[in-house]
Amino acid sequence: MTFSVSYVERDGGGACLRLAGELDLSTAPELTAAIDRLTAAGETRVLLDLTDLTFCDSTGMAVFVRGDNQAAADGGWLRLTGANGRVERVLRVTGLADVLRYEPESVDPASRAAS
């Protein structure tokens, strides 16, 4: 399966990127570039919708952390939503579910206090 990143408008501000397919060493630069474009445009709140992401390796996880660090440097954050199956398991096993405040029950993690 190929990888894709699409921008989705979000109510209440902030940016949402919907990821689909497999995020790995060969596709991580595409997500990095998308996050870089958003932060360069002044976005400080980035939500990644992982509903259609079927695989994520350590390179993809590193992009999540880098994106959060980049947003935090400007007073914002990067949050994850919608992970399932193996992707959710990797988030929990690595501890990134806690670091990036992932809550599978939340439709939009940005709707609650993010600090």
For each residue, the residues with C-beta under 8 A, 3 or more apart:
1: 20 21 22 54
2: 21 22
3: 19 20 21 22 23 24 27 30
4: 19 20 21
5: 17 18 19 30 31 34
6: 17 18 20
7: 15 16 17 18 34
8: 16 17 18 49
9: 16
10: 13 14 15 16 47 108 110
11:
12: 108 110 111
13: 10 45
14: 10 43 44 45 46 47 110
15: 7 10 38 43 45 46 47
16: 7 8 9 10 46 47 48 49
17: 5 6 7 8 31 34 35 38 46 47 48 49
18: 5 6 7 8 49 51 52
19: 3 4 5 23 31 48 49 50 52 53
20: 1 3 4 6 52 53 54
21: 1 2 3 4 27 52 53 54 55
22: 1 2 3 27 53 54 55 56
23: 3 19 27 28 31 53 55 56 57 59 60 63
24: 3 27 28 55 56 57 59 60
25: 28 57 59
26:
27: 3 21 22 23 24 30 31 60
28: 23 24 25 31 32 59 60 62 63
29: 32 33
30: 3 5 27 33 34
31: 5 17 19 23 27 28 34 35 60 63 67
32: 28 29 35 36 63 66 67
33: 29 30 36 37
34: 5 7 17 30 31 37 38
35: 17 31 32 38 39 46 63 66 67 70 78
36: 32 33 39 40 70
37: 33 34 40 41
38: 15 17 34 35 41 43 46
39: 35 36 42 43 44 46 70 71 74
40: 36 37
41: 37 38
42: 39
43: 14 15 38 39 46 71 76
44: 14 39 71 74 75 76 77
45: 13 14 15 71 76 77 79 110 114
46: 14 15 16 17 35 38 39 43 67 71 76 77 78 79
47: 10 14 15 16 17 78 79 80 81 108 109 110
48: 16 17 19 64 67 78 79 80 81
49: 8 16 17 18 19 52 81 82
50: 19 53 56 80 81 82 83 84 87
51: 18 81 82 83 84
52: 18 19 20 21 49
53: 19 20 21 22 23 50 56 83 87
54: 1 20 21 22 85 86 87
55: 21 22 23 24 86 87
56: 22 23 24 50 53 60 61 86 87 90
57: 23 24 25 60 61
58: 61 62
59: 23 24 25 28 62 63
60: 23 24 27 28 31 56 57 63 64
61: 56 57 58 64 65 90 91 94 96
62: 28 58 59 65 66
63: 23 28 31 32 35 59 60 66 67
64: 48 60 61 67 68 78 80 96 100
65: 61 62 68 69 96 99 100
66: 32 35 62 63 69 70
67: 31 32 35 46 48 63 64 70 71 78
68: 64 65 71 72 77 78 99 100
69: 65 66 72 73
70: 35 36 39 66 67 73 74 78
71: 39 43 44 45 46 67 68 74 76 77 78
72: 68 69 75 76 77
73: 69 70
74: 39 44 70 71
75: 44 72
76: 43 44 45 46 71 72
77: 44 45 46 68 71 72 101 114 115
78: 35 46 47 48 64 67 68 70 71 100
79: 45 46 47 48 100 101 102 109 110 114
80: 47 48 50 64 83 91 96 97 100 102 109
81: 47 48 49 50 51 102 103 104 106 107 108 109
82: 49 50 51 104
83: 50 51 53 80 87 88 91 102 104
84: 50 51 87 88 104
85: 54 88 89
86: 54 55 56 89 90
87: 50 53 54 55 56 83 84 90 91
88: 83 84 85 91 92 97 104
89: 85 86 92 93
90: 56 61 86 87 93 94 96
91: 61 80 83 87 88 94 96 97 100 102
92: 88 89 95 97
93: 89 90
94: 61 90 91 97
95: 92 98 99
96: 61 64 65 80 90 91 99 100 102
97: 80 88 91 92 94 100 102
98: 95 101 102
99: 65 68 95 96
100: 64 65 68 78 79 80 91 96 97
101: 77 79 98 109 114
102: 79 80 81 83 91 96 97 98 109
103: 81 106 109
104: 81 82 83 84 88
105:
106: 81 103 109 111 112
107: 81 111
108: 10 12 47 81 111
109: 47 79 80 81 101 102 103 106 112 114
110: 10 12 14 45 47 79 114
111: 12 106 107 108
112: 106 109
113:
114: 45 77 79 101 109 110
115: 77
